Amino acid sequence: MRERPLVLVVDDDENLLELVRDILAGRKIDAVTATNGFEGVELARERRPDLVVLDVMMPGLDGYKTCALLKQDADLKGIPVLMFTAGEAVKFNERAFQAGAAFCLAKPFEARPFISLVELALSRARTYVPPAEPERRRRAFPRFQARYSVTARATGGMAERQEVVGLSGNISAGGLLCTLPERFSVMTPLSLRVETPAGPVAIAGSVTWCGSSAGRRAGPIPHGLRVLQFRTPDDAARWRKLLNALEEAAQPEREGRT
């Protein structure tokens, strides 16, 4: 068992690899590096890192294809992936998430938002599957029941809608389930503000699925929302603090069931 987290960083830019190694070392996180996708996949199989950081733009096997290969491997698919995208446009993030990435960060980036996402992914990651239960892989990001006010506003399309206010049902590091008074189509980009005990959290997200209102009458509509990125490092830190508190609160209940 490792004493410190291990992160695999895959990028063809040697200067960036050195920079990322230094940033991670400052947080007592070990790093191994690869300069192309093929080498990255083989190193992931050899070292089984706790997190993989991928650049999108690489010769030969780009980040999207590398991520897809990782997610097709039964032994590696549970490892979360953070992808460096070519920009903040939703199209880059959506393609990364379709390949299997858990988080995205636009280049160039600063150390603080990068390490916030790394620590969030590491704190929530579940990559180990008990041998006795190979068919029951845990969620990469456990969900916790939480009812918070959620303000949502569509940011794409011909015109932006007015803000609507809904209620969360559960949350995780990578997304949340919430009910909203209006229906938003799948893949609609959203600006979200979640009012939590740790403080308001501003998130750029998108709709992954949309249900129907309960009963025959019009009512709140359930939505599955993905976290694309946090607006600031402080938002990421508050989200991580909230999830840690929810996990601690859930621990006595879990122990009582055993």
N, C-alpha and C positions, 0 to 999 in steps of 0.2 A: 504494500500500500504506500502511495506517495505521501510525503510530508507536505509538499507544496503543489499547487495546481500546475498543470502542464498545458501550454498553449502551442499549437502548431500554426505557424504563420507561413503562408504561401504567396510569394510575390516575386516577379522577375527583376525588381529594383533592389539592388544590394544595399543602397543607402537607406531605403525605407525599412528593410529588414533590420538593419542595425539600429535605426531609430526606435522601431517597435520593441526590439529586445531590451533596449535601455529603459523604455517606459515601463515595460512589464517587470523588469528587475527591480525598479524602484518601488513596486508594490509587492515584492517577494513572490512573483509569479515566474516560473521557469518557462523558457521558450525553446522550441526547436524550429528550424526553418527549412524551406524548400524553395527553389527558384522556378519551378514549373509545376503544372497540375499533375502530371504523371508521377513525378517524384513525391509530390505532396500526398497522393493517395497511398503510395507504397509506405511512406513514413507514418501515415496515420495507422495503417495496418500493423506496423512494427511497434509503435510507441503508444497507441491508444490514448491520445490526448483528451483533456477535459473540454477543450474548445478548439475549433479550427477557424482561423482568420484567413480569408481569401480575397485576393484582388480580382476584379472583373477582367481587366485588360491584360492578358498574358498570351504570348505566342504559343502556337500548337494547341494546347487544351486550355480554353479560357476558364474564368471563374465559374460561369454558369454550368459548363459541362463537368468541371471538376466537382462542384457541389452535387450535381445529379449522380455522379459515380459514387460519391460517398454515401448518398441516401439509398442507393441501390444495393449497397453491401450490408448484409444482415448484421454484421459485427460492428459496423461503423455508423449506421443510420441514426442511432440515438445520440450521437455527439452533435451538440449545437454548432451552427456555423454563423459567423459574423462576416458579412461581405462588404468590401470597399467598392462602392459604386462610382460611376463616372460623373455623377451629378446628383442633385437633389430631386430631379423630376420623378414623378410617380412611376413612369414607365420603367425606369431603371430598377426601382425598388420592387415593383410587381414582378418583373422577370426574375429577380433574385429570389423572391419568396416562392415563385413557381418552381424554381430549381431546388428549393428546400432550405433556404437560409432562414435563420431565426431573427437576425437583426441586420440592418444596413447602416452604413456610415459613408457619407459623400467625401471624396477626396477633393482638395486637400483638407486635412482634419487637424484639430488641436488635441493635445494629449488628454485634457480633462474629459471631453465627451467620449473619447475612445475608451479610456479606462473605466468610465461609468458603465458603458455597455458591456465591457469585458467582465467586470465584477457582477453586474446583473445576471449575465448569462451563466457565470460560474456558480453564483449563489443559488440559482434555480435549476441547474442542469441535473438530470438523472440519467446517467449513461450505463449504469450497471443493471443487468438482468439476472436474478437468482437462477442458478442452474436448474432447480426443481420446477421453475415456472417459465420455460423459454417462450411460451406462447403469450405470456402476459407481460408485455413490455410496458413499463411505466411511461406516462406522458413525459415528454422532455421538459415541460413546464407545468407543474401541478397547479390545479385550480383551487381557489378558496372562495367560499361564499362571502359576498360582501355587497351591501346595499348602499350605494353612494349616488348622489346626484351627478348626472352626466349631461353636459351641454355639448351639442353636436351641430356642426355647420358644414354643408357640402362645399368643397373648394374647387371642384372641377365642372366641366360642362359649359353650356352657353351662358348661364347666369348662376351666381351663388344664391343659395336659399338663405332665408332668415334662420336664426338659431332656434333649435328646438331643445327641450329639456326632457331627459328620460331618467331611467334608474338602472343601475347595474345589478346583475344577479350573481355573477362570479367574475373573478379576475385572475390573471396569471401574468407571468413576465412578458409573454408574447401577445396577449390580447385580453379581451373581456366580452362577456355576454351582457347585453343590456336591452331594455325595452324602450322604444322611442315612439312618439305619437305620429310620426310620418314614416312611410316606407322609403328606404334608400336602396337603390339597385346594387347588385353585387359589383365589386371593384370600384364603387364610388369613393373618391378620396374625401376624407373628413378631417376637420379641425376639431379636436376634442378637448374638453376641460373636465376633469374628474375631481369632485370635491371630496377629499379624503381627510381622515384625522391627522395625517402627516402634513397636510396642506394641499392646496390645489396643484394638480398635475396637468400640464399642457402636453398634448400628444398629437402628432400627425399620424392618422390611421387610415384604414380602408375597410370596406364592407366585404367580408368573406362569405356570408350567407344571410338570408333574410327569410323569416318565417311568416306566419299569418297571425292575425289577431285572434285571441281566444274567443270562442263562441261565435254567434252569428252577428252580433252587433260590433260596430267599429270599436276598437280599443287599442291599447299599446301593442306594438309589433316587435317581437324579439329579433335582435340582430346579433350576428357574430362579427366582432370587430378585431382587426389585426393592428398591433402596434407597429407602425413603420419606423418611426423614430421619435425621440423625445425632443421637445423644443429647446431645452437647455440641459446642461449637466445636472443642475439642481432638480429638475423634474425627474430625471432618471434616478437620482439619489433618493428623492422622496418616495418614488415607486418601489425602489428596493427596500427602503426602510419599512414601508407599509407591508410588503409581502413577508418580510422577516417577522413582523409583529403578528400577522395572521397565521403564519406557520407555528409560531410559539404558542399562540392561543389554541390552535387545533391539536397540539401535541398531547395535552392531558386527556382530551376526548378520545384520541386514537389509542392511548395507553389503557383507557378504561374499557375498551372493547376487547382487548387481548386477555 
